[in-house]
Amino acid sequence: MERDHVHDETEILRTRLRAAQETLETLRRDVDAIVIEGPAGPKVYTVTNAHQPYRMIVEEMQQGAVVLTPAGDIFYGNRYFADMVRVPPDRLVGMPMVEFVEISDQPGFEGLISQGAGTLETVLRASDGTGVPVYITVNLFSESPANVCLTVTNLTEQKRQATREAALAREEAARAAAEAASRAKDQFLAMLSHELRSPLSVILTGVEVLERLELPDNGPLRIRELIGRQARHLAQLLDDLLDVTRVSQGKIDLHRSPVDLGGIVSSVVEDHRGEIEGAGHSLRLSLPSRAVAVDGDRTRLLQVIGNLLHNARKYTARGGDISVSLEQVGLTAQVRVRDTGVGIPSEMLPRIFDLFFQGEPTAPRSGGGLGVGLTLVRRLVELHGGTVEAVSDGPGRGSEFIVRFPVTQSPLVDEPKEALGVRPTALLRILLIEDHDDTREMVGRGLQLLGQTIALASDGETGLRMALADPPDAAVIDIGLPGADGYEIARRLRAAFGERLRLVALTGYGQADDRRLVQEAGFDAHLVKPVAPKDVLRAVVGT
Amino acid sequence: MKRAAPKAAEQWNLRLYVAGQTPKCIAAFANLKKLCQEHLGGHYSIEVIDLLDKPQLASGDQILAIPTLVRQLPPPLKKIIGDLSNTERVLVGLDLVRKG
């Protein structure tokens, strides 16, 4: 009985043991997690490796990840961190983290560790002493004991990018400065030409006045002609310089209309004929029988052809041949100016239209100049939608300039009649208000010689009193007067005399703004200094 | 408690089996390092084996629970389970002090 009982109990225990073993086996083989009831509720324990993907991510990511012991030793560092500090990953374990932090940042870093939170930008000191700029984030991941983990972001690339951007910004600033300098240079040139032009115009006016005072003796006459010629030449150079800077600043507006290019070419040729034949050259002109119409600014086209012809004469030794031709090829008008002069070396051909570029100074009759003329030619031609090309067989073999413009189908506008060389003008009483003594003197004398009656005033108030005492037919007023300026004086004169008084403004610069102000002040006409007396008279008469 | 100072130049090789970066594993490592610094001078090495990385290494030292500290050298081989926070028990277990 007793034995049976024992036997039975043994069997029961064996069965239970088998069941327990089977459960254990099942647990080992077939489950991922088990649930254990504890005083704080159920807890889930994973059997298989639930966080395997996260471990892989942390190990592979391009950012440092570090787990520290409460003492601040490294318990785990991922591969990226190991690479940054240049220590094999398995050797990291147990190393004090603080030793990798830049010395000056160590107290701050230890503060973050004890707080268990925060961020720090510092330099990681690798085992070989190299520095890696980093951004460290500290996070507490268990409270008690307090364990922290770090993420360590490598800032090397970011810093490099910042450096590149800074370099780029410096480059940009340098370029802006260079552009500003270039603009300043243009402005300087414009100012220079303007400043030089003013006294020169006074000289020219003086010469003109001298020419009209018929002096008996031949000597002064020749000197006078010499002064006149040279001063006119200087004035031409300055005008070109001024125009070039205006074109490059986009300040030249073309006043375009359909014009006959043949008429323009022949008038330029006739203007230069005396000068060219006087230098012993032969001059030939060949024009088509029909008009060739282009949409152009008559004055500027005259300037283009004139400059080319001037160059042809200048760079050709005495006794050369100069020819000018115009033909229409399809829808293109083609002007050729050809000479038998010094020619152009082929290596210089591409550069001769550049500003301030000149042919070799040793070339015979190179004759100085600023190297502005051809630049102006090209810019003006391009403003007209045309092209200019230089051709030469080489030094000593002459050169040819070919200008091409698109022809226009629009009907031609009548050419203006040659206005007022000195057209007989009725005697007018003109009040000139100008504070610049020489200009007032010369323009006044010039107008007198043109047969007009002149009253002169050097400031606005005086001018106003004179006008009220003895009303003129016209008043020519400088804008930049001391005291009440020209606009103010014009308004008051207009108020006093109404429309029967003609008002002409003189300004230093032909700026668009000036023109608007001039119109608003009630002026009838506007002249930009320097001015010749006959221009003033033309404006006064209103032609 | 009598201190059994290790013989001069006697090398201690210790192995700590851990599973990832659990708080008890970190605590075990921190406690062990502190204890070694205090009692073993420079004559020790600690090898941390992460069984999540290399589970096959569990069978070598017949590891049943984590963390477990194994004294490889000096012989005989000894094992201590837990986070090693009870310093006295650890010192006894490692034969660094004798009871009494």
Interface residues (C-beta under 8 A of the other chain):
Chain A: N49 H51 Q52 R55 V67 T69 P70 A71 D73 F75 Y76 V93 G94 S142 P145 N147 C149
Chain B: G20 Q21 P23 C25 I26 A27 F29 A30 K33 K34 I46 V48 L52 D53
